[in-house]
Amino acid sequence: MTQALRALRFWGVRDCRPRLIKNRENAVFEVTDTCGNRAALRLHRPGYQSDAAIRSEMTWCEGLAKAGLAVPRPVPTLAGDVIAPGGRVASMVAWCEGVPMGEGGVPLAWGAEEQIRLYHGLGEELARLHEASDALDLPPQFSRVTLDEDALLGDNPVWGRFWENPALSAAQAKLLQDARIRLREILTAHRCAGGDFGLIHADALRENVFVRDGAVSLIDFDDGGFGFRLYDLGVAMSQNWDAPNARHLALALLQGYCARRPISAAARALLPAFTTLRALASCGWVIGRYPPDSAATRDYGARAVAAARIFLEGKSLFGA
């Protein structure tokens, strides 16, 4: 709270009591800016993103907002900057109205037909994001992570060496290594075949998909960078692959995406691979963020193992 109050001074905000709403990679507070508008103040996790990367995220979101997407728009400081220094670097974005589509590990609360409609809309929104990102004239100093085969499946993946999750047995770690080898082959072949690669959100989980008046929008671009466009779709399915209606949600997501940005049948067939890829990334992400013996560490490990086993056996990841 003290750091949040100190950071608010860079925006000239003094009579506001920040309300903590999220504390994962970043600590996020609901605040009221100098114009009386609600905003989200972010205290960035030390060492996670450089100042240049945070500024680039803000540049990206500003460009997307100008293109008509309902994304978090940066609120500049009194000095005209988009970040403020301190013990933890701070940034502020305009408040996005809506409610999260859901949360991981909890069944979706929407009715079956509404779930299909929302995932169709999410596919369309991701396609709009990719289209708008490709049209941006990015400055030379733009700096965001590149999520290629090496970054996702190399010796030191961006989100951690998932095969070293402490909850895994030796046999389970070997299974994830086998999946790692197979997925790398698939990603390399996809890239060589001209697979779409560009700016992606990279974290389109239910918590980061807002619903307002039936429409969906995306928040939290902190993990975004240059990557395979199919990864965004895999992330969106990573919390649903074992749901009873997973096949219907996957089809709706793909149909929504292809309605704006057609992709080949061969590319569409890679959705299970990219969904498995996200399960592995999450298995690595949890390392160091939760105690080795925590339920979260075990759960992420178990889901990665289950997804990898189904994928390697050549079965349908999304059910019959």
Buried (B, 14 or more C-beta within 10 A) or exposed (E): EEBBBBBBEBBEBEEBEBEEEBEEBBBBBBBBBBEEEEBBBBBBBEEEBEBEBBBBBBBBBBBBBEBEBBBBBBBBBEEEBBBBEBEBBBBBBBBBEBEEBBEBEEEBEBEEEEBBBBBBBBBBBBBBBBBBBEEBEBEEEBBBBEBBBBBBBEEEBBBBBBBEBBBBEEEBBEBBEBBBEBBBEBBBEBBEEEBBBBBBBBBBBBBBBBBEEEEBBBBBBBBBBBBBBBBBBBBBBBBBBEBEBBBBBBBBBBBBBBEBBEBEEEBBEBBBBBBBBBBBBBBBBBBEBBEEEBEBBBBBBBBBBBBBBBBBEEEEBBBE
